[in-house]
């Protein structure tokens, strides 16, 4: 249940533990007439090696492998740079990506200012749980577009990361904690402006297709270590004329009682489209709920995901779908596990043959 404001503090602590402290935090040192950098870089991260196979249909199957190194660079007591890269091999193709690259200024014990490309604090899964060794299930919830198979319904959102600025504040009183995250980022854009209902993408590019920025935030309320609730919101224009906007809501909660964990998230998106009669909104929503219980090194995990029918001005647009999934993890230590999962995927009103089995080894380092 560690918040992201703690994450920066933890990374700073890791840097100090690795020897990036004291006089070594000086930006540079002067020897003779030359200037040499004296900072040190800490490398951490996570990786995965896995295999997935469909049990119905064409029985497609593939191995996969990925590694995501995280670079931490602290050059003053209050300034930290952090970046994560992803290198993945899937079906013989190497994919590369920059997950985030951000500069954190620790203004006080209760406030962090962030600039660059960062994971948006929208919901909880994308920002805190999506690394494979932290996510207790072998796959991501299908409402988020991150390493998922043909589920039967389009993901509601990708794992959101974007360029911009953010402020993160937290107030603690004993085990109670109140957090507020606000940000301004580039926002989504239409893949094809000529389509009746444009597909949206969140490119996190250095440019923007319009003059507006997407604004958002998340409110966190926690009573550690037992319960936490989060409310997230974002809104911004996605077309070049700053006419059509995109809005998303998220409600998340988690409960921890001894070895038992229960968590879930609900997401709703509203995308304005232009028609002859006006500007109706395409409404899509869904949720996932996940339960896990740890005994010894074993941890069974159950997950239910539902994507509801989408609606445009009262008219059905796309059928919904659901997924029932059962997983079993074996933990060698707190950061290395073998995770297996079986997914049953069904789409409303359609034959769908893409149930699958997934197994992978996930490790953090």
Order of alpha helices (4+ residues) and beta strands (2+ residues): alpha-beta-beta-beta-beta-beta-beta-beta-beta-beta-beta-beta-beta-beta-beta-beta-beta-beta-beta-beta-beta-beta-beta-beta-beta
